[in-house]
Amino acid sequence: MNTIKEEIKITSHFVERYYERVLGKTPPKMNKRKAGFKMKKINKVVDDMLSKISDRDKTNLLFMKNCKYAKLPFQNNHIVMRSGSMITILN
């Protein structure tokens, strides 16, 4: 389902927190990096996230993208969205 990649903006902060809290790895430094590096890391996070959630949750993500602020459950964490962007992931 590529529509999540196309319709929801993923911030650098979200990628860093996803690496740290979900993948359990050292987060990559996203500041002052080339666009190709950032897209590679964003694609890795989105692909991992999509492999872990159900089709129903994917639909909910797309539905909530137009909300001003939303907190969605994801495994043992919460995805925080604001104005169509994933901004962080909380424990």
CORSUL-V841116 format. One record per pair of residues at least 12 apart in sequence whose ideal C-beta (glycine too) atoms are under 6 Angstrom apart, sorted by the first residue. I is the first residue (numbers start at 1). J is the second residue. Records with the same first field share a line. If there is no record, write none. Layout:
# CORSUL-V841116
I: J, J
This chain:
# CORSUL-V841116
1: 58
5: 46
8: 65
9: 85
10: 42, 86
11: 85, 87
12: 30
13: 88
14: 86, 87, 88
15: 30, 41, 42, 45
17: 88, 89
18: 45, 89
21: 77, 89, 91
28: 41
65: 84
69: 82
77: 89, 91
78: 90
